[in-house]
Amino acid sequence: SGTKADLIQAVKSVNPAAVFADELLDAWRENTEGKVLVTRQQLSTALNIQKALLEHPTAGKLLTHPSRAVEVSYFGIDEETGLEVRVRPDLEIDMGGLRIGADLKTISMWNIKQEGLRAKLHREIIDRDYHLSAAMYCETAALDQFFWIFVNKDENYHWVAIIEASTELLELGMLEYRKTMRAIANGFDTGEWPAPITEDYTDELNDFDVRRLEALRVQA
């Protein structure tokens, strides 16, 4: 009887050369050489996601296109602010002078109703500033079109959605990008980095919550 450590010590007192599985696993984890350890389940999920992407009629063609380049870095200097800019789109394809860029994004939307998926994906793009980075990519890497390849990562439900960034969405991203660059440049110039919220305020209902309130008032 005793703890695992006690048992290991007892065995080693008899056979100092004995090696235990836990020791091998610990040594393996401590010497990954920059690699990321994954479980068998994670590997299985990743392979299933890959399969779904490659079998998709549009995503498969983009990801295996013979003229594709992957994760190429582009460097530049922002003309207005003088700040250094670096972008690295996941994928770019030159189609006879038409330069197409794309980013691959995993999502988890198993519980979203089908009729609400497009709105949810739009919010995902806006809330995570994907449109802003797309505008940066198009400007710095001279891309003519930009797409997002979304793939649902929930187990056994790896559907794919290909979404092109519209002209207006890229314009919005560019204007937000320019505003952000000016704010960063001003911070470097003045040494002042204001907090995102500087005034006390009262939280108000948005349009959706106002409608919920009105509906509940009728039922009360």
C-alpha positions, 0 to 999 in steps of 0.5 A: 500500500501507499501512494504512487510516489511511494511505490515508485520509490520502492521499485527504484530502490530495488531497480534504479534503472526502472522507468515508469510511464508517468516519467516518460509522459512528464519528460515528453511534455517538458520537451515539446520543442515548440510543438503543441500537444494535442489529445487523440480527440483533438486530433480526430476533431481536427482531421474531421474539420479538415475533411469537411473543408476539403470536401466543400465545393468552394472551400476545397478549391480555394484551399488546394488551388495550385496558385495559392500562397499560405501565410505570407507576411507583408510589411509596410509603413502607414502613410498618414501616421508613419506607423509600421504595419504587418499583415499575414492573410491565411491564404492568397491566390493570384488568378490572372491578376485578380488577387484574392485573400481569405482567412480560415475561422473556426466557430461554434454555432451548434445552438443557433437557429438556421434563420439566424445564422447569417446575422450571427456570422455578421456579428462575429465578423463585426465584434471580432474586427474581422472586417478591419483586418480584412481592410488592412490585408487588402490595402497592405497586401494589394488584395482585390477581394477578401473571403472568410472561410468559416467552419463549425468546430462542434463535434460531428457538425462541421458545416462550412460557410464562405462569406465575401467581404462586401465593398461597404464592409471593407470600407467600414473596416478601413474607416475604423482602421484609420481611426484606430491608427490615428488614436495609436499614433496620438498615444505614441506622440503624447504619451497619453493612452486614455481608458476606453470608458472615461465617464459615468453613465446610465445603462439604457435598453437597446431596441431589442430589449425595449421590444421585450419590455413592451411585450412583457408590459402587455402581458402583465 
